[in-house]
Amino acid sequence: MLKEILNISGKPGLYKLLSHGKNTIIVESLVDKKRMPAHARERIISLGDVAIYTTGEDVPLSKVLEAIYAKYEGKTLDASKYTTPEALHEFFIGVLPDYDENRVYKTDIKKVIAWYNVLVNAGFTTFDDKEEPAEEEKKEEA
């Protein structure tokens, strides 16, 4: 599910991938539903490819967003509560206790909070793609 949600460097908010061409993709803003092209020269990242550093194995962003959604009962977060480094640390410890404090910066935590709010406001209630593992298991059994 998060594979189709994109972050475009230099542009605010998140975007849904609609279609792609030779050197551009067509995206739709999750905030205002406006469509626009994004060019190959822009830095585009799929949220499905993002992972958070921990002291063990990296955790996919979808798992972190699911943990936030469960802990805060699907409500948006008040970003103004998380302005100090201590508040950001306390928040992230609550959803991902073993995150690597040396490699996960405060700006990364702020970005996760902002992305979570955009996704919840856009109507997302689940962030983990439940269908992909089933397809992989079928391939392994064959």
Backbone as JSON Lines, residues from 0, in Angstrom:
{"i":0,"aa":"M","n":[0.82,-1.19,0.0],"ca":[0.0,0.0,0.0],"c":[0.87,1.25,0.0]}
{"i":1,"aa":"L","n":[1.9,1.26,0.82],"ca":[2.77,2.45,0.87],"c":[3.69,2.55,-0.33]}
{"i":2,"aa":"K","n":[3.78,1.51,-1.16],"ca":[4.61,1.56,-2.36],"c":[4.13,2.65,-3.31]}
{"i":3,"aa":"E","n":[2.82,2.92,-3.34],"ca":[2.25,3.91,-4.24],"c":[2.26,5.33,-3.66]}
{"i":4,"aa":"I","n":[2.65,5.47,-2.39],"ca":[2.69,6.78,-1.75],"c":[4.12,7.29,-1.84]}
{"i":5,"aa":"L","n":[4.26,8.51,-2.36],"ca":[5.59,9.05,-2.65],"c":[5.87,10.34,-1.9]}
{"i":6,"aa":"N","n":[7.13,10.52,-1.56],"ca":[7.63,11.78,-1.04],"c":[8.52,12.37,-2.13]}
{"i":7,"aa":"I","n":[8.24,13.6,-2.52],"ca":[9.03,14.25,-3.56],"c":[9.82,15.37,-2.91]}
{"i":8,"aa":"S","n":[11.13,15.27,-2.99],"ca":[12.0,16.25,-2.37],"c":[11.72,17.64,-2.93]}
{"i":9,"aa":"G","n":[11.56,18.61,-2.03],"ca":[11.3,19.98,-2.43],"c":[9.83,20.32,-2.58]}
{"i":10,"aa":"K","n":[8.96,19.31,-2.45],"ca":[7.52,19.55,-2.55],"c":[6.88,19.11,-1.24]}
{"i":11,"aa":"P","n":[5.98,19.92,-0.7],"ca":[5.37,19.58,0.58],"c":[4.34,18.45,0.44]}
{"i":12,"aa":"G","n":[4.18,17.7,1.52],"ca":[3.15,16.67,1.55],"c":[3.57,15.36,0.92]}
{"i":13,"aa":"L","n":[2.58,14.5,0.75],"ca":[2.78,13.19,0.14],"c":[1.92,13.09,-1.1]}
{"i":14,"aa":"Y","n":[2.31,12.19,-2.01],"ca":[1.64,12.07,-3.29],"c":[1.35,10.61,-3.6]}
{"i":15,"aa":"K","n":[0.24,10.39,-4.28],"ca":[-0.12,9.05,-4.72],"c":[0.27,8.91,-6.18]}
{"i":16,"aa":"L","n":[0.94,7.81,-6.5],"ca":[1.33,7.53,-7.88],"c":[0.1,7.15,-8.69]}
{"i":17,"aa":"L","n":[-0.15,7.86,-9.78],"ca":[-1.29,7.55,-10.64],"c":[-0.86,6.8,-11.89]}
{"i":18,"aa":"S","n":[0.15,7.31,-12.58],"ca":[0.66,6.63,-13.77],"c":[2.08,7.11,-14.04]}
{"i":19,"aa":"H","n":[2.75,6.42,-14.94],"ca":[4.12,6.81,-15.25],"c":[4.36,6.72,-16.75]}
{"i":20,"aa":"G","n":[5.24,7.58,-17.2],"ca":[5.62,7.62,-18.6],"c":[7.11,7.41,-18.74]}
{"i":21,"aa":"K","n":[7.66,7.93,-19.82],"ca":[9.08,7.72,-20.08],"c":[9.98,8.43,-19.08]}
{"i":22,"aa":"N","n":[9.78,9.73,-18.89],"ca":[10.63,10.5,-17.97],"c":[9.85,11.2,-16.88]}
{"i":23,"aa":"T","n":[8.58,10.96,-16.79],"ca":[7.76,11.6,-15.76],"c":[6.77,10.61,-15.17]}
{"i":24,"aa":"I","n":[6.27,10.97,-14.01],"ca":[5.16,10.24,-13.42],"c":[4.07,11.25,-13.1]}
{"i":25,"aa":"I","n":[2.85,10.79,-13.07],"ca":[1.73,11.64,-12.7],"c":[1.35,11.27,-11.27]}
{"i":26,"aa":"V","n":[1.32,12.3,-10.42],"ca":[1.01,12.08,-9.01],"c":[-0.17,12.96,-8.6]}
{"i":27,"aa":"E","n":[-0.81,12.55,-7.5],"ca":[-1.91,13.33,-6.95],"c":[-1.6,13.6,-5.48]}
{"i":28,"aa":"S","n":[-1.71,14.83,-5.08],"ca":[-1.44,15.22,-3.71],"c":[-2.48,14.59,-2.78]}
{"i":29,"aa":"L","n":[-2.04,14.04,-1.67],"ca":[-2.98,13.49,-0.69],"c":[-3.65,14.6,0.11]}
{"i":30,"aa":"V","n":[-3.08,15.8,0.08],"ca":[-3.61,16.91,0.85],"c":[-4.73,17.62,0.1]}
{"i":31,"aa":"D","n":[-4.45,18.07,-1.12],"ca":[-5.45,18.87,-1.85],"c":[-5.97,18.2,-3.12]}
{"i":32,"aa":"K","n":[-5.54,16.96,-3.39],"ca":[-6.01,16.16,-4.54],"c":[-5.64,16.74,-5.89]}
{"i":33,"aa":"K","n":[-4.72,17.68,-5.95],"ca":[-4.28,18.24,-7.23],"c":[-3.31,17.27,-7.89]}
{"i":34,"aa":"R","n":[-3.45,17.15,-9.21],"ca":[-2.57,16.28,-9.98],"c":[-1.48,17.1,-10.64]}
{"i":35,"aa":"M","n":[-0.3,16.48,-10.76],"ca":[0.81,17.19,-11.39],"c":[1.84,16.17,-11.85]}
{"i":36,"aa":"P","n":[2.71,16.57,-12.77],"ca":[3.79,15.66,-13.18],"c":[4.99,15.79,-12.23]}
{"i":37,"aa":"A","n":[5.68,14.7,-12.05],"ca":[6.95,14.7,-11.33],"c":[7.98,14.14,-12.3]}
{"i":38,"aa":"H","n":[9.07,14.82,-12.45],"ca":[10.07,14.47,-13.46],"c":[11.14,13.55,-12.88]}
{"i":39,"aa":"A","n":[11.82,12.86,-13.77],"ca":[12.85,11.89,-13.37],"c":[13.99,12.55,-12.62]}
{"i":40,"aa":"R","n":[14.24,13.83,-12.84],"ca":[15.36,14.51,-12.18],"c":[15.06,14.83,-10.71]}
{"i":41,"aa":"E","n":[13.8,14.75,-10.31],"ca":[13.43,15.04,-8.93],"c":[13.71,13.8,-8.06]}
{"i":42,"aa":"R","n":[14.02,14.03,-6.83],"ca":[14.28,12.93,-5.92],"c":[12.95,12.44,-5.36]}
{"i":43,"aa":"I","n":[12.56,11.25,-5.79],"ca":[11.26,10.68,-5.41],"c":[11.51,9.41,-4.62]}
{"i":44,"aa":"I","n":[10.87,9.31,-3.46],"ca":[11.04,8.15,-2.6],"c":[9.68,7.55,-2.29]}
{"i":45,"aa":"S","n":[9.57,6.25,-2.47],"ca":[8.36,5.53,-2.11],"c":[8.4,5.24,-0.6]}
{"i":46,"aa":"L","n":[7.3,5.5,0.09],"ca":[7.28,5.24,1.53],"c":[7.42,3.74,1.83]}
{"i":47,"aa":"G","n":[7.09,2.91,0.87],"ca":[7.26,1.47,1.04],"c":[8.72,1.06,1.12]}
{"i":48,"aa":"D","n":[9.61,1.91,0.65],"ca":[11.05,1.62,0.68],"c":[11.76,2.2,1.89]}
{"i":49,"aa":"V","n":[11.04,2.94,2.73],"ca":[11.65,3.6,3.88],"c":[11.65,2.65,5.07]}
{"i":50,"aa":"A","n":[12.75,2.62,5.79],"ca":[12.87,1.83,7.02],"c":[13.51,2.7,8.09]}
{"i":51,"aa":"I","n":[13.24,2.35,9.33],"ca":[13.78,3.08,10.48],"c":[14.89,2.24,11.1]}
{"i":52,"aa":"Y","n":[16.01,2.87,11.39],"ca":[17.13,2.19,12.03],"c":[16.77,1.81,13.46]}
{"i":53,"aa":"T","n":[17.11,0.59,13.85],"ca":[16.98,0.16,15.23],"c":[18.31,-0.44,15.67]}
{"i":54,"aa":"T","n":[18.38,-0.84,16.93],"ca":[19.61,-1.47,17.41],"c":[19.76,-2.89,16.84]}
{"i":55,"aa":"G","n":[18.66,-3.45,16.33],"ca":[18.69,-4.75,15.66],"c":[18.53,-4.56,14.16]}
{"i":56,"aa":"E","n":[17.53,-5.23,13.6],"ca":[17.23,-5.08,12.18],"c":[16.39,-3.83,11.96]}
{"i":57,"aa":"D","n":[16.52,-3.24,10.78],"ca":[15.73,-2.06,10.44],"c":[14.25,-2.44,10.37]}
{"i":58,"aa":"V","n":[13.39,-1.52,10.78],"ca":[11.95,-1.75,10.81],"c":[11.31,-0.96,9.68]}
{"i":59,"aa":"P","n":[10.49,-1.61,8.84],"ca":[9.82,-0.88,7.76],"c":[8.93,0.24,8.32]}
{"i":60,"aa":"L","n":[8.83,1.32,7.57],"ca":[8.01,2.45,7.99],"c":[6.57,2.03,8.23]}
{"i":61,"aa":"S","n":[6.08,1.07,7.45],"ca":[4.7,0.62,7.62],"c":[4.44,0.08,9.03]}
{"i":62,"aa":"K","n":[5.4,-0.63,9.58],"ca":[5.26,-1.16,10.95],"c":[5.24,-0.03,11.98]}
{"i":63,"aa":"V","n":[6.06,0.98,11.76],"ca":[6.11,2.12,12.68],"c":[4.78,2.88,12.62]}
{"i":64,"aa":"L","n":[4.27,3.1,11.41],"ca":[2.99,3.8,11.26],"c":[1.84,3.0,11.87]}
{"i":65,"aa":"E","n":[1.88,1.67,11.73],"ca":[0.86,0.81,12.36],"c":[0.92,0.96,13.88]}
{"i":66,"aa":"A","n":[2.14,1.0,14.44],"ca":[2.29,1.14,15.88],"c":[1.75,2.49,16.37]}
{"i":67,"aa":"I","n":[2.01,3.55,15.62],"ca":[1.5,4.88,15.98],"c":[-0.02,4.87,15.9]}
{"i":68,"aa":"Y","n":[-0.55,4.28,14.83],"ca":[-2.01,4.23,14.64],"c":[-2.68,3.48,15.79]}
{"i":69,"aa":"A","n":[-2.09,2.36,16.2],"ca":[-2.66,1.57,17.3],"c":[-2.55,2.31,18.63]}
{"i":70,"aa":"K","n":[-1.41,2.93,18.89],"ca":[-1.21,3.6,20.17],"c":[-2.11,4.83,20.32]}
{"i":71,"aa":"Y","n":[-2.3,5.57,19.24],"ca":[-3.08,6.81,19.31],"c":[-4.49,6.64,18.75]}
{"i":72,"aa":"E","n":[-4.92,5.39,18.63],"ca":[-6.29,5.02,18.25],"c":[-6.74,5.68,16.95]}
{"i":73,"aa":"G","n":[-5.84,5.81,16.0],"ca":[-6.18,6.33,14.69],"c":[-6.39,7.83,14.62]}
{"i":74,"aa":"K","n":[-6.06,8.53,15.68],"ca":[-6.22,9.99,15.69],"c":[-4.94,10.65,15.19]}
{"i":75,"aa":"T","n":[-5.09,11.83,14.62],"ca":[-3.91,12.57,14.18],"c":[-3.14,13.07,15.4]}
{"i":76,"aa":"L","n":[-1.87,13.31,15.19],"ca":[-1.01,13.77,16.27],"c":[-0.89,15.29,16.23]}
{"i":77,"aa":"D","n":[-0.81,15.89,17.39],"ca":[-0.59,17.33,17.49],"c":[0.91,17.57,17.42]}
{"i":78,"aa":"A","n":[1.39,17.98,16.24],"ca":[2.82,18.16,16.02],"c":[3.43,19.22,16.94]}
{"i":79,"aa":"S","n":[2.61,20.14,17.43],"ca":[3.15,21.2,18.31],"c":[3.59,20.64,19.66]}
{"i":80,"aa":"K","n":[3.14,19.45,20.02],"ca":[3.57,18.82,21.28],"c":[4.99,18.27,21.17]}
{"i":81,"aa":"Y","n":[5.45,18.08,19.94],"ca":[6.74,17.42,19.72],"c":[7.74,18.38,19.1]}
{"i":82,"aa":"T","n":[8.02,19.46,19.82],"ca":[8.96,20.45,19.31],"c":[10.34,20.32,19.94]}
{"i":83,"aa":"T","n":[10.42,19.8,21.14],"ca":[11.71,19.67,21.81],"c":[12.32,18.3,21.5]}
{"i":84,"aa":"P","n":[13.63,18.18,21.53],"ca":[14.27,16.88,21.31],"c":[13.81,15.82,22.32]}
{"i":85,"aa":"E","n":[13.57,16.23,23.56],"ca":[13.13,15.29,24.59],"c":[11.73,14.74,24.27]}
{"i":86,"aa":"A","n":[10.84,15.62,23.82],"ca":[9.48,15.18,23.48],"c":[9.5,14.24,22.28]}
{"i":87,"aa":"L","n":[10.32,14.53,21.3],"ca":[10.44,13.66,20.13],"c":[10.99,12.29,20.52]}
{"i":88,"aa":"H","n":[12.01,12.29,21.37],"ca":[12.6,11.04,21.84],"c":[11.56,10.22,22.62]}
{"i":89,"aa":"E","n":[10.85,10.87,23.52],"ca":[9.83,10.18,24.32],"c":[8.73,9.6,23.43]}
{"i":90,"aa":"F","n":[8.3,10.36,22.43],"ca":[7.29,9.87,21.5],"c":[7.76,8.63,20.75]}
{"i":91,"aa":"F","n":[8.99,8.69,20.21],"ca":[9.47,7.58,19.39],"c":[9.79,6.35,20.22]}
{"i":92,"aa":"I","n":[10.25,6.54,21.46],"ca":[10.48,5.41,22.36],"c":[9.16,4.68,22.61]}
{"i":93,"aa":"G","n":[8.07,5.45,22.66],"ca":[6.75,4.87,22.9],"c":[6.24,4.0,21.77]}
{"i":94,"aa":"V","n":[6.68,4.28,20.54],"ca":[6.19,3.49,19.41],"c":[7.24,2.52,18.86]}
{"i":95,"aa":"L","n":[8.52,2.83,19.06],"ca":[9.6,1.96,18.6],"c":[10.73,2.01,19.63]}
{"i":96,"aa":"P","n":[10.59,1.22,20.7],"ca":[11.52,1.31,21.84],"c":[13.0,1.09,21.5]}
{"i":97,"aa":"D","n":[13.29,0.29,20.49],"ca":[14.69,0.0,20.21],"c":[15.25,0.77,19.01]}
{"i":98,"aa":"Y","n":[14.67,1.95,18.73],"ca":[15.21,2.73,17.61],"c":[16.61,3.21,17.94]}
{"i":99,"aa":"D","n":[17.43,3.35,16.91],"ca":[18.82,3.76,17.07],"c":[18.9,5.28,17.18]}
{"i":100,"aa":"E","n":[19.15,5.76,18.38],"ca":[19.15,7.2,18.65],"c":[20.28,7.93,17.93]}
{"i":101,"aa":"N","n":[21.33,7.2,17.56],"ca":[22.45,7.83,16.87],"c":[22.22,8.01,15.38]}
{"i":102,"aa":"R","n":[21.36,7.17,14.8],"ca":[21.15,7.24,13.35],"c":[19.77,7.77,12.96]}
{"i":103,"aa":"V","n":[18.84,7.83,13.91],"ca":[17.52,8.4,13.64],"c":[17.53,9.8,14.22]}
{"i":104,"aa":"Y","n":[17.5,10.8,13.34],"ca":[17.59,12.18,13.77],"c":[16.23,12.74,14.14]}
{"i":105,"aa":"K","n":[16.24,13.83,14.87],"ca":[14.99,14.48,15.29],"c":[14.16,14.89,14.07]}
{"i":106,"aa":"T","n":[14.83,15.32,13.0],"ca":[14.1,15.69,11.78],"c":[13.4,14.48,11.16]}
{"i":107,"aa":"D","n":[14.0,13.31,11.3],"ca":[13.36,12.09,10.8],"c":[12.09,11.79,11.57]}
{"i":108,"aa":"I","n":[12.13,11.97,12.88],"ca":[10.95,11.73,13.71],"c":[9.85,12.72,13.36]}
{"i":109,"aa":"K","n":[10.23,13.98,13.16],"ca":[9.24,15.0,12.76],"c":[8.6,14.63,11.42]}
{"i":110,"aa":"K","n":[9.41,14.1,10.51],"ca":[8.91,13.7,9.2],"c":[7.92,12.53,9.33]}
{"i":111,"aa":"V","n":[8.22,11.57,10.2],"ca":[7.31,10.45,10.42],"c":[5.98,10.95,10.97]}
{"i":112,"aa":"I","n":[6.03,11.88,11.91],"ca":[4.8,12.46,12.48],"c":[4.0,13.17,11.38]}
{"i":113,"aa":"A","n":[4.66,13.95,10.56],"ca":[3.97,14.67,9.48],"c":[3.37,13.69,8.47]}
{"i":114,"aa":"W","n":[4.13,12.68,8.08],"ca":[3.62,11.68,7.13],"c":[2.43,10.94,7.71]}
{"i":115,"aa":"Y","n":[2.52,10.57,8.98],"ca":[1.41,9.88,9.63],"c":[0.15,10.74,9.58]}
{"i":116,"aa":"N","n":[0.27,12.01,9.93],"ca":[-0.89,12.91,9.91],"c":[-1.49,13.05,8.52]}
{"i":117,"aa":"V","n":[-0.66,13.17,7.51],"ca":[-1.16,13.29,6.13],"c":[-1.91,12.01,5.74]}
{"i":118,"aa":"L","n":[-1.34,10.87,6.05],"ca":[-1.96,9.6,5.69],"c":[-3.3,9.39,6.41]}
{"i":119,"aa":"V","n":[-3.34,9.69,7.7],"ca":[-4.58,9.53,8.46],"c":[-5.65,10.5,7.95]}
{"i":120,"aa":"N","n":[-5.25,11.73,7.68],"ca":[-6.2,12.71,7.13],"c":[-6.7,12.32,5.74]}
{"i":121,"aa":"A","n":[-5.91,11.56,5.0],"ca":[-6.3,11.1,3.67],"c":[-7.17,9.85,3.73]}
{"i":122,"aa":"G","n":[-7.4,9.33,4.94],"ca":[-8.3,8.19,5.1],"c":[-7.63,6.83,5.23]}
{"i":123,"aa":"F","n":[-6.33,6.8,5.4],"ca":[-5.65,5.52,5.57],"c":[-5.92,4.99,6.97]}
{"i":124,"aa":"T","n":[-6.29,3.72,7.05],"ca":[-6.51,3.07,8.34],"c":[-5.55,1.9,8.53]}
{"i":125,"aa":"T","n":[-4.9,1.49,7.47],"ca":[-3.91,0.44,7.55],"c":[-2.72,0.85,6.69]}
{"i":126,"aa":"F","n":[-1.54,0.5,7.12],"ca":[-0.33,0.93,6.42],"c":[0.48,-0.25,5.92]}
{"i":127,"aa":"D","n":[0.21,-1.42,6.46],"ca":[0.96,-2.61,6.09],"c":[0.25,-3.29,4.93]}
{"i":128,"aa":"D","n":[1.01,-3.72,3.93],"ca":[0.42,-4.4,2.79],"c":[0.29,-5.88,3.12]}
{"i":129,"aa":"K","n":[-0.91,-6.3,3.46],"ca":[-1.15,-7.68,3.88],"c":[-1.09,-8.66,2.72]}
{"i":130,"aa":"E","n":[-1.27,-8.21,1.49],"ca":[-1.34,-9.11,0.35],"c":[0.03,-9.56,-0.13]}
{"i":131,"aa":"E","n":[1.06,-8.74,0.0],"ca":[2.38,-9.09,-0.5],"c":[2.95,-10.36,0.13]}
{"i":132,"aa":"P","n":[2.91,-10.54,1.45],"ca":[3.47,-11.77,2.02],"c":[2.75,-13.02,1.53]}
{"i":133,"aa":"A","n":[1.44,-12.93,1.34],"ca":[0.69,-14.08,0.85],"c":[1.16,-14.47,-0.55]}
{"i":134,"aa":"E","n":[1.41,-13.48,-1.4],"ca":[1.88,-13.76,-2.74],"c":[3.28,-14.37,-2.7]}
{"i":135,"aa":"E","n":[4.14,-13.86,-1.8],"ca":[5.49,-14.39,-1.68],"c":[5.46,-15.83,-1.19]}
{"i":136,"aa":"E","n":[4.56,-16.14,-0.25],"ca":[4.45,-17.5,0.26],"c":[4.01,-18.45,-0.84]}
{"i":137,"aa":"K","n":[3.09,-18.0,-1.7],"ca":[2.64,-18.85,-2.8],"c":[3.79,-19.16,-3.75]}
{"i":138,"aa":"K","n":[4.65,-18.15,-4.0],"ca":[5.77,-18.35,-4.89],"c":[6.77,-19.35,-4.28]}
{"i":139,"aa":"E","n":[6.96,-19.27,-2.96],"ca":[7.91,-20.15,-2.29],"c":[7.41,-21.59,-2.29]}
{"i":140,"aa":"E","n":[6.09,-21.77,-2.17],"ca":[5.52,-23.12,-2.14],"c":[5.6,-23.78,-3.5]}
{"i":141,"aa":"A","n":[5.57,-23.0,-4.58],"ca":[5.54,-23.57,-5.94],"c":[6.86,-24.17,-6.36]}
